[in-house]
Amino acid sequence: MKEGRDFVEAYLNWLREKITFEKVDDYTEITTPFLDSHNDYIQLYLKQENDRIVISDDGYTISDLIMSGCDLTSKRRKDILQGILNGFGVKQMGKELVVEANEKNYPQKKHALLQAVISVGDMFMLAQSRVSSVFLEDVEVYFNQNDVRFTPSVQFTGKSGFQHTYDFVIPASKQKPERLIRAINTPTREKTEAVLFSWSDTRDMRKNDSSMYVFLNDSDQAIRSGVEEAFLQYAIHPIVWSKREKAICDLAA
């Protein structure tokens, strides 16, 4: 098993090798190795105008959610969507998710947009007929019901220089250290590796005793084999949603 720093380098090398670029008219189409809910590779589109670089998902993420029957018109869901986008510094322009960059911060901005597309798709991959609330909201309700103190949507800069957004941070207390939280609605291999990268990159920049927890939603399907084990090997505490009551003592202290 790789150490944290080795994992960060291996992950970044994997990204460099797997991302492809193709010129399409005035745009550059970026095909990433990350999969959407249909097991298609997530694509982004880049256009450079002098020193200004605009990167967009071309409206795919929001359009796909609407086509899948996910209602984004309620105030609560709009607020959750906006909260996710704000956390990554991403704007919504119509149906498009967009970031503006320059040559210096382009890698970080592209990374932020990609993570936002993954997070939005994960949080809202829910047809109205199946689920009445999104998973991120469920976790927040769970915290409030159990008097867990938290700050939502917090960014930290890792050793690589990339910024990583965590869904919640529980501040340190006399009993427990700082706890960083991610909520994963559909725990796939790609999402697991993305969280492992974030934590490996962030951990050494935080206090030595800071810890990391991930909520894994098993409401509709069982957690895939190997997901919990992968988190445990990197000192991340997995909390399966159906067994969340066991974690109250760790989180509320």
Phi and psi restraints in degrees (value plus and minus 20) as a CYANA .aco file:
   2 LYS   PHI     -88.7   -48.7
   2 LYS   PSI     127.9   167.9
   3 GLU   PHI     -92.9   -52.9
   3 GLU   PSI     146.8   186.8
   4 GLY   PHI     -74.0   -34.0
   4 GLY   PSI     -68.7   -28.7
   5 ARG   PHI     -85.9   -45.9
   5 ARG   PSI     -59.1   -19.1
   6 ASP   PHI     -84.1   -44.1
   6 ASP   PSI     -57.4   -17.4
   7 PHE   PHI     -85.1   -45.1
   7 PHE   PSI     -61.4   -21.4
   8 VAL   PHI     -79.3   -39.3
   8 VAL   PSI     -67.6   -27.6
   9 GLU   PHI     -84.6   -44.6
   9 GLU   PSI     -62.3   -22.3
  10 ALA   PHI     -83.7   -43.7
  10 ALA   PSI     -59.7   -19.7
  11 TYR   PHI     -86.3   -46.3
  11 TYR   PSI     -64.8   -24.8
  12 LEU   PHI     -84.5   -44.5
  12 LEU   PSI     -58.9   -18.9
  13 ASN   PHI     -84.8   -44.8
  13 ASN   PSI     -58.6   -18.6
  14 TRP   PHI     -82.3   -42.3
  14 TRP   PSI     -62.8   -22.8
  15 LEU   PHI     -81.1   -41.1
  15 LEU   PSI     -65.2   -25.2
  16 ARG   PHI     -81.6   -41.6
  16 ARG   PSI     -58.5   -18.5
  17 GLU   PHI     -94.7   -54.7
  17 GLU   PSI     -53.1   -13.1
  18 LYS   PHI    -113.9   -73.9
  18 LYS   PSI     -43.9    -3.9
  19 ILE   PHI     -94.9   -54.9
  19 ILE   PSI     112.0   152.0
  20 THR   PHI    -139.8   -99.8
  20 THR   PSI     135.3   175.3
  21 PHE   PHI    -147.3  -107.3
  21 PHE   PSI     119.1   159.1
  22 GLU   PHI    -163.0  -123.0
  22 GLU   PSI     113.4   153.4
  23 LYS   PHI     -99.1   -59.1
  23 LYS   PSI     105.5   145.5
  24 VAL   PHI    -149.1  -109.1
  24 VAL   PSI      81.0   121.0
  25 ASP   PHI      34.5    74.5
  25 ASP   PSI    -142.1  -102.1
  26 ASP   PHI    -108.2   -68.2
  26 ASP   PSI     -17.8    22.2
  27 TYR   PHI    -133.2   -93.2
  27 TYR   PSI     138.2   178.2
  28 THR   PHI    -129.6   -89.6
  28 THR   PSI     100.3   140.3
  29 GLU   PHI    -106.2   -66.2
  29 GLU   PSI     103.5   143.5
  30 ILE   PHI    -127.3   -87.3
  30 ILE   PSI      95.2   135.2
  31 THR   PHI    -121.4   -81.4
  31 THR   PSI      99.8   139.8
  32 THR   PHI    -119.0   -79.0
  32 THR   PSI     144.4   184.4
  33 PRO   PHI    -103.1   -63.1
  33 PRO   PSI     -16.0    24.0
  34 PHE   PHI    -108.8   -68.8
  34 PHE   PSI     123.9   163.9
  35 LEU   PHI    -123.7   -83.7
  35 LEU   PSI     125.8   165.8
  36 ASP   PHI    -110.2   -70.2
  36 ASP   PSI    -190.1  -150.1
  37 SER   PHI     -87.3   -47.3
  37 SER   PSI     -35.2     4.8
  38 HIS   PHI    -120.0   -80.0
  38 HIS   PSI      -9.5    30.5
  39 ASN   PHI      42.5    82.5
  39 ASN   PSI       8.7    48.7
  40 ASP   PHI    -120.4   -80.4
  40 ASP   PSI     128.7   168.7
  41 TYR   PHI     -88.7   -48.7
  41 TYR   PSI     114.8   154.8
  42 ILE   PHI     -91.2   -51.2
  42 ILE   PSI     112.5   152.5
  43 GLN   PHI    -139.8   -99.8
  43 GLN   PSI     122.0   162.0
  44 LEU   PHI    -141.6  -101.6
  44 LEU   PSI     141.1   181.1
  45 TYR   PHI    -149.6  -109.6
  45 TYR   PSI     109.1   149.1
  46 LEU   PHI    -135.9   -95.9
  46 LEU   PSI     116.6   156.6
  47 LYS   PHI    -154.5  -114.5
  47 LYS   PSI     109.4   149.4
  48 GLN   PHI    -125.9   -85.9
  48 GLN   PSI     108.6   148.6
  49 GLU   PHI    -146.0  -106.0
  49 GLU   PSI      77.1   117.1
  50 ASN   PHI      38.4    78.4
  50 ASN   PSI    -139.7   -99.7
  51 ASP   PHI    -109.8   -69.8
  51 ASP   PSI     -20.3    19.7
  52 ARG   PHI    -120.7   -80.7
  52 ARG   PSI     109.5   149.5
  53 ILE   PHI    -137.0   -97.0
  53 ILE   PSI     103.7   143.7
  54 VAL   PHI    -130.2   -90.2
  54 VAL   PSI     107.8   147.8
  55 ILE   PHI    -140.8  -100.8
  55 ILE   PSI     113.2   153.2
  56 SER   PHI    -159.8  -119.8
  56 SER   PSI     137.3   177.3
  57 ASP   PHI    -112.4   -72.4
  57 ASP   PSI     -13.6    26.4
  58 ASP   PHI      41.2    81.2
  58 ASP   PSI       3.3    43.3
  59 GLY   PHI      61.7   101.7
  59 GLY   PSI     -15.1    24.9
  60 TYR   PHI     -84.8   -44.8
  60 TYR   PSI     -65.2   -25.2
  61 THR   PHI     -81.0   -41.0
  61 THR   PSI     -73.0   -33.0
  62 ILE   PHI     -86.0   -46.0
  62 ILE   PSI     -63.0   -23.0
  63 SER   PHI     -81.5   -41.5
  63 SER   PSI     -60.4   -20.4
  64 ASP   PHI     -86.4   -46.4
  64 ASP   PSI     -58.8   -18.8
  65 LEU   PHI     -83.3   -43.3
  65 LEU   PSI     -63.7   -23.7
  66 ILE   PHI     -84.1   -44.1
  66 ILE   PSI     -63.4   -23.4
  67 MET   PHI     -84.3   -44.3
  67 MET   PSI     -47.3    -7.3
  68 SER   PHI    -103.4   -63.4
  68 SER   PSI     -21.2    18.8
  69 GLY   PHI      72.5   112.5
  69 GLY   PSI      -6.0    34.0
  70 CYS   PHI    -106.0   -66.0
  70 CYS   PSI     100.5   140.5
  71 ASP   PHI    -103.4   -63.4
  71 ASP   PSI      93.5   133.5
  72 LEU   PHI    -125.7   -85.7
  72 LEU   PSI      -3.5    36.5
  73 THR   PHI    -110.8   -70.8
  73 THR   PSI     -36.6     3.4
  74 SER   PHI     -90.6   -50.6
  74 SER   PSI     129.3   169.3
  75 LYS   PHI     -80.7   -40.7
  75 LYS   PSI     -60.6   -20.6
  76 ARG   PHI     -82.9   -42.9
  76 ARG   PSI     -64.3   -24.3
  77 ARG   PHI     -90.8   -50.8
  77 ARG   PSI     -55.0   -15.0
  78 LYS   PHI     -81.2   -41.2
  78 LYS   PSI     -62.3   -22.3
  79 ASP   PHI     -84.2   -44.2
  79 ASP   PSI     -61.0   -21.0
  80 ILE   PHI     -86.1   -46.1
  80 ILE   PSI     -64.5   -24.5
  81 LEU   PHI     -79.4   -39.4
  81 LEU   PSI     -66.4   -26.4
  82 GLN   PHI     -84.8   -44.8
  82 GLN   PSI     -56.7   -16.7
  83 GLY   PHI     -83.1   -43.1
  83 GLY   PSI     -61.5   -21.5
  84 ILE   PHI     -83.1   -43.1
  84 ILE   PSI     -66.9   -26.9
  85 LEU   PHI     -84.1   -44.1
  85 LEU   PSI     -62.0   -22.0
  86 ASN   PHI     -80.1   -40.1
  86 ASN   PSI     -58.6   -18.6
  87 GLY   PHI     -81.4   -41.4
  87 GLY   PSI     -49.1    -9.1
  88 PHE   PHI    -123.0   -83.0
  88 PHE   PSI     -19.7    20.3
  89 GLY   PHI      49.6    89.6
  89 GLY   PSI      15.3    55.3
  90 VAL   PHI    -129.2   -89.2
  90 VAL   PSI     119.8   159.8
  91 LYS   PHI    -120.9   -80.9
  91 LYS   PSI     130.0   170.0
  92 GLN   PHI    -125.8   -85.8
  92 GLN   PSI     100.7   140.7
  93 MET   PHI    -140.2  -100.2
  93 MET   PSI      79.5   119.5
  94 GLY   PHI      47.7    87.7
  94 GLY   PSI    -141.1  -101.1
  95 LYS   PHI    -118.0   -78.0
  95 LYS   PSI     -25.4    14.6
  96 GLU   PHI    -103.6   -63.6
  96 GLU   PSI     124.8   164.8
  97 LEU   PHI    -122.9   -82.9
  97 LEU   PSI     106.7   146.7
  98 VAL   PHI    -157.0  -117.0
  98 VAL   PSI     124.1   164.1
  99 VAL   PHI    -150.3  -110.3
  99 VAL   PSI     130.9   170.9
 100 GLU   PHI    -131.6   -91.6
 100 GLU   PSI     119.6   159.6
 101 ALA   PHI    -161.8  -121.8
 101 ALA   PSI     153.1   193.1
 102 ASN   PHI    -146.2  -106.2
 102 ASN   PSI    -199.6  -159.6
 103 GLU   PHI     -83.3   -43.3
 103 GLU   PSI     -48.8    -8.8
 104 LYS   PHI     -95.7   -55.7
 104 LYS   PSI     -64.6   -24.6
 105 ASN   PHI    -122.8   -82.8
 105 ASN   PSI      -9.7    30.3
 106 TYR   PHI     -74.5   -34.5
 106 TYR   PSI     -66.7   -26.7
 107 PRO   PHI     -78.7   -38.7
 107 PRO   PSI     -64.1   -24.1
 108 GLN   PHI     -85.6   -45.6
 108 GLN   PSI     -61.7   -21.7
 109 LYS   PHI     -85.7   -45.7
 109 LYS   PSI     -61.3   -21.3
 110 LYS   PHI     -83.8   -43.8
 110 LYS   PSI     -62.0   -22.0
 111 HIS   PHI     -81.9   -41.9
 111 HIS   PSI     -61.4   -21.4
 112 ALA   PHI     -84.6   -44.6
 112 ALA   PSI     -63.4   -23.4
 113 LEU   PHI     -84.7   -44.7
 113 LEU   PSI     -62.0   -22.0
 114 LEU   PHI     -81.6   -41.6
 114 LEU   PSI     -64.4   -24.4
 115 GLN   PHI     -86.3   -46.3
 115 GLN   PSI     -54.6   -14.6
 116 ALA   PHI     -86.1   -46.1
 116 ALA   PSI     -63.5   -23.5
 117 VAL   PHI     -80.2   -40.2
 117 VAL   PSI     -64.0   -24.0
 118 ILE   PHI     -83.7   -43.7
 118 ILE   PSI     -65.4   -25.4
 119 SER   PHI     -87.0   -47.0
 119 SER   PSI     -63.1   -23.1
 120 VAL   PHI     -83.6   -43.6
 120 VAL   PSI     -65.7   -25.7
 121 GLY   PHI     -81.3   -41.3
 121 GLY   PSI     -57.7   -17.7
 122 ASP   PHI     -90.1   -50.1
 122 ASP   PSI     -65.9   -25.9
 123 MET   PHI     -87.8   -47.8
 123 MET   PSI     -53.1   -13.1
 124 PHE   PHI    -131.9   -91.9
 124 PHE   PSI      -5.2    34.8
 125 MET   PHI     -98.4   -58.4
 125 MET   PSI      42.9    82.9
 126 LEU   PHI    -162.4  -122.4
 126 LEU   PSI      97.0   137.0
 127 ALA   PHI     -94.7   -54.7
 127 ALA   PSI     125.7   165.7
 128 GLN   PHI     -77.9   -37.9
 128 GLN   PSI     -52.2   -12.2
 129 SER   PHI     -91.4   -51.4
 129 SER   PSI     -36.4     3.6
 130 ARG   PHI    -118.5   -78.5
 130 ARG   PSI     -64.9   -24.9
 131 VAL   PHI    -156.8  -116.8
 131 VAL   PSI     118.7   158.7
 132 SER   PHI    -113.8   -73.8
 132 SER   PSI     -33.2     6.8
 133 SER   PHI    -162.3  -122.3
 133 SER   PSI     137.0   177.0
 134 VAL   PHI    -107.2   -67.2
 134 VAL   PSI     138.5   178.5
 135 PHE   PHI     -84.3   -44.3
 135 PHE   PSI     -59.3   -19.3
 136 LEU   PHI     -79.0   -39.0
 136 LEU   PSI     -60.4   -20.4
 137 GLU   PHI     -85.6   -45.6
 137 GLU   PSI     -59.3   -19.3
 138 ASP   PHI     -79.7   -39.7
 138 ASP   PSI     -62.5   -22.5
 139 VAL   PHI     -85.3   -45.3
 139 VAL   PSI     -61.3   -21.3
 140 GLU   PHI     -82.8   -42.8
 140 GLU   PSI     -62.7   -22.7
 141 VAL   PHI     -81.0   -41.0
 141 VAL   PSI     -63.3   -23.3
 142 TYR   PHI     -78.2   -38.2
 142 TYR   PSI     -63.7   -23.7
 143 PHE   PHI     -81.8   -41.8
 143 PHE   PSI     -67.5   -27.5
 144 ASN   PHI     -84.2   -44.2
 144 ASN   PSI     -59.0   -19.0
 145 GLN   PHI     -86.3   -46.3
 145 GLN   PSI     -47.0    -7.0
 146 ASN   PHI    -130.4   -90.4
 146 ASN   PSI      -0.8    39.2
 147 ASP   PHI      35.0    75.0
 147 ASP   PSI      20.6    60.6
 148 VAL   PHI    -109.1   -69.1
 148 VAL   PSI     100.6   140.6
 149 ARG   PHI     -96.2   -56.2
 149 ARG   PSI     114.4   154.4
 150 PHE   PHI    -175.1  -135.1
 150 PHE   PSI     137.6   177.6
 151 THR   PHI    -137.2   -97.2
 151 THR   PSI     106.7   146.7
 152 PRO   PHI    -103.2   -63.2
 152 PRO   PSI     131.3   171.3
 153 SER   PHI      29.7    69.7
 153 SER   PSI      59.7    99.7
 154 VAL   PHI    -139.2   -99.2
 154 VAL   PSI     117.8   157.8
 155 GLN   PHI    -125.1   -85.1
 155 GLN   PSI     120.7   160.7
 156 PHE   PHI    -151.5  -111.5
 156 PHE   PSI     126.7   166.7
 157 THR   PHI    -114.0   -74.0
 157 THR   PSI     110.5   150.5
 158 GLY   PHI    -110.9   -70.9
 158 GLY   PSI     159.4   199.4
 159 LYS   PHI     -80.9   -40.9
 159 LYS   PSI     -50.9   -10.9
 160 SER   PHI     -91.8   -51.8
 160 SER   PSI     -33.8     6.2
 161 GLY   PHI      74.5   114.5
 161 GLY   PSI     -31.6     8.4
 162 PHE   PHI     -93.4   -53.4
 162 PHE   PSI     125.0   165.0
 163 GLN   PHI    -114.1   -74.1
 163 GLN   PSI     120.0   160.0
 164 HIS   PHI    -143.3  -103.3
 164 HIS   PSI     110.6   150.6
 165 THR   PHI    -118.3   -78.3
 165 THR   PSI     110.4   150.4
 166 TYR   PHI    -129.4   -89.4
 166 TYR   PSI     120.8   160.8
 167 ASP   PHI     -84.1   -44.1
 167 ASP   PSI     -58.1   -18.1
 168 PHE   PHI    -167.1  -127.1
 168 PHE   PSI     132.2   172.2
 169 VAL   PHI    -149.2  -109.2
 169 VAL   PSI     107.8   147.8
 170 ILE   PHI    -118.8   -78.8
 170 ILE   PSI      98.1   138.1
 171 PRO   PHI     -86.7   -46.7
 171 PRO   PSI     139.0   179.0
 172 ALA   PHI     -85.8   -45.8
 172 ALA   PSI     129.7   169.7
 173 SER   PHI    -149.9  -109.9
 173 SER   PSI    -197.3  -157.3
 174 LYS   PHI     -86.2   -46.2
 174 LYS   PSI     -47.3    -7.3
 175 GLN   PHI    -113.5   -73.5
 175 GLN   PSI     -51.8   -11.8
 176 LYS   PHI    -154.3  -114.3
 176 LYS   PSI     132.0   172.0
 177 PRO   PHI    -100.2   -60.2
 177 PRO   PSI     157.9   197.9
 178 GLU   PHI     -77.2   -37.2
 178 GLU   PSI     118.7   158.7
 179 ARG   PHI    -146.7  -106.7
 179 ARG   PSI     102.9   142.9
 180 LEU   PHI    -116.0   -76.0
 180 LEU   PSI     119.1   159.1
 181 ILE   PHI    -147.2  -107.2
 181 ILE   PSI     114.6   154.6
 182 ARG   PHI    -144.2  -104.2
 182 ARG   PSI     121.8   161.8
 183 ALA   PHI    -131.5   -91.5
 183 ALA   PSI     103.1   143.1
 184 ILE   PHI    -138.3   -98.3
 184 ILE   PSI      92.7   132.7
 185 ASN   PHI     -92.6   -52.6
 185 ASN   PSI     -63.2   -23.2
 186 THR   PHI    -145.0  -105.0
 186 THR   PSI      73.8   113.8
 187 PRO   PHI     -94.7   -54.7
 187 PRO   PSI      71.5   111.5
 188 THR   PHI    -116.0   -76.0
 188 THR   PSI     152.6   192.6
 189 ARG   PHI     -81.5   -41.5
 189 ARG   PSI     -63.8   -23.8
 190 GLU   PHI     -83.2   -43.2
 190 GLU   PSI     -62.8   -22.8
 191 LYS   PHI     -88.9   -48.9
 191 LYS   PSI     -56.5   -16.5
 192 THR   PHI     -81.9   -41.9
 192 THR   PSI     -66.8   -26.8
 193 GLU   PHI     -85.2   -45.2
 193 GLU   PSI     -55.6   -15.6
 194 ALA   PHI     -83.9   -43.9
 194 ALA   PSI     -61.1   -21.1
 195 VAL   PHI     -88.6   -48.6
 195 VAL   PSI     -60.5   -20.5
 196 LEU   PHI     -80.1   -40.1
 196 LEU   PSI     -60.7   -20.7
 197 PHE   PHI     -83.6   -43.6
 197 PHE   PSI     -67.1   -27.1
 198 SER   PHI     -77.0   -37.0
 198 SER   PSI     -67.4   -27.4
 199 TRP   PHI     -88.8   -48.8
 199 TRP   PSI     -63.5   -23.5
 200 SER   PHI     -81.7   -41.7
 200 SER   PSI     -56.2   -16.2
 201 ASP   PHI     -96.8   -56.8
 201 ASP   PSI     -50.6   -10.6
 202 THR   PHI    -109.9   -69.9
 202 THR   PSI     -54.3   -14.3
 203 ARG   PHI     -72.6   -32.6
 203 ARG   PSI     -67.6   -27.6
 204 ASP   PHI     -90.8   -50.8
 204 ASP   PSI     -33.2     6.8
 205 MET   PHI    -111.4   -71.4
 205 MET   PSI     -28.9    11.1
 206 ARG   PHI    -120.0   -80.0
 206 ARG   PSI    -198.2  -158.2
 207 LYS   PHI     -85.2   -45.2
 207 LYS   PSI     131.0   171.0
 208 ASN   PHI     -77.1   -37.1
 208 ASN   PSI     -50.8   -10.8
 209 ASP   PHI    -118.4   -78.4
 209 ASP   PSI     -12.8    27.2
 210 SER   PHI     -80.2   -40.2
 210 SER   PSI     124.8   164.8
 211 SER   PHI    -149.9  -109.9
 211 SER   PSI     146.2   186.2
 212 MET   PHI    -150.0  -110.0
 212 MET   PSI     115.5   155.5
 213 TYR   PHI    -147.2  -107.2
 213 TYR   PSI     126.8   166.8
 214 VAL   PHI    -148.4  -108.4
 214 VAL   PSI     112.0   152.0
 215 PHE   PHI    -110.4   -70.4
 215 PHE   PSI     109.7   149.7
 216 LEU   PHI    -137.3   -97.3
 216 LEU   PSI     100.4   140.4
 217 ASN   PHI    -101.9   -61.9
 217 ASN   PSI      95.9   135.9
 218 ASP   PHI    -134.9   -94.9
 218 ASP   PSI       3.7    43.7
 219 SER   PHI     -84.8   -44.8
 219 SER   PSI     -58.5   -18.5
 220 ASP   PHI    -126.3   -86.3
 220 ASP   PSI     -44.5    -4.5
 221 GLN   PHI    -173.2  -133.2
 221 GLN   PSI     134.8   174.8
 222 ALA   PHI     -87.3   -47.3
 222 ALA   PSI     131.3   171.3
 223 ILE   PHI     -87.6   -47.6
 223 ILE   PSI     112.9   152.9
 224 ARG   PHI     -81.2   -41.2
 224 ARG   PSI     127.0   167.0
 225 SER   PHI     -79.8   -39.8
 225 SER   PSI     115.0   155.0
 226 GLY   PHI      73.2   113.2
 226 GLY   PSI     -35.7     4.3
 227 VAL   PHI     -86.2   -46.2
 227 VAL   PSI     -72.2   -32.2
 228 GLU   PHI     -81.5   -41.5
 228 GLU   PSI     -60.7   -20.7
 229 GLU   PHI     -83.0   -43.0
 229 GLU   PSI     -58.4   -18.4
 230 ALA   PHI     -82.7   -42.7
 230 ALA   PSI     -63.6   -23.6
 231 PHE   PHI     -84.2   -44.2
 231 PHE   PSI     -63.8   -23.8
 232 LEU   PHI     -81.5   -41.5
 232 LEU   PSI     -55.6   -15.6
 233 GLN   PHI     -87.7   -47.7
 233 GLN   PSI     -40.1    -0.1
 234 TYR   PHI    -127.4   -87.4
 234 TYR   PSI       4.7    44.7
 235 ALA   PHI      39.6    79.6
 235 ALA   PSI      12.2    52.2
 236 ILE   PHI    -124.0   -84.0
 236 ILE   PSI     115.3   155.3
 237 HIS   PHI    -111.4   -71.4
 237 HIS   PSI      90.2   130.2
 238 PRO   PHI    -101.2   -61.2
 238 PRO   PSI     115.1   155.1
 239 ILE   PHI    -139.7   -99.7
 239 ILE   PSI      86.7   126.7
 240 VAL   PHI     -93.3   -53.3
 240 VAL   PSI     110.9   150.9
 241 TRP   PHI     -75.9   -35.9
 241 TRP   PSI     -59.7   -19.7
 242 SER   PHI     -88.9   -48.9
 242 SER   PSI     -33.8     6.2
 243 LYS   PHI    -137.7   -97.7
 243 LYS   PSI       2.8    42.8
 244 ARG   PHI     -83.5   -43.5
 244 ARG   PSI     -45.2    -5.2
 245 GLU   PHI     -82.8   -42.8
 245 GLU   PSI     -45.0    -5.0
 246 LYS   PHI     -89.4   -49.4
 246 LYS   PSI     -37.0     3.0
 247 ALA   PHI    -115.8   -75.8
 247 ALA   PSI     -23.8    16.2
 248 ILE   PHI     -77.6   -37.6
 248 ILE   PSI     -64.2   -24.2
 249 CYS   PHI     -80.3   -40.3
 249 CYS   PSI     -60.0   -20.0
 250 ASP   PHI     -89.8   -49.8
 250 ASP   PSI     -55.1   -15.1
 251 LEU   PHI    -110.2   -70.2
 251 LEU   PSI     -51.2   -11.2
 252 ALA   PHI    -105.8   -65.8
 252 ALA   PSI     -34.7     5.3
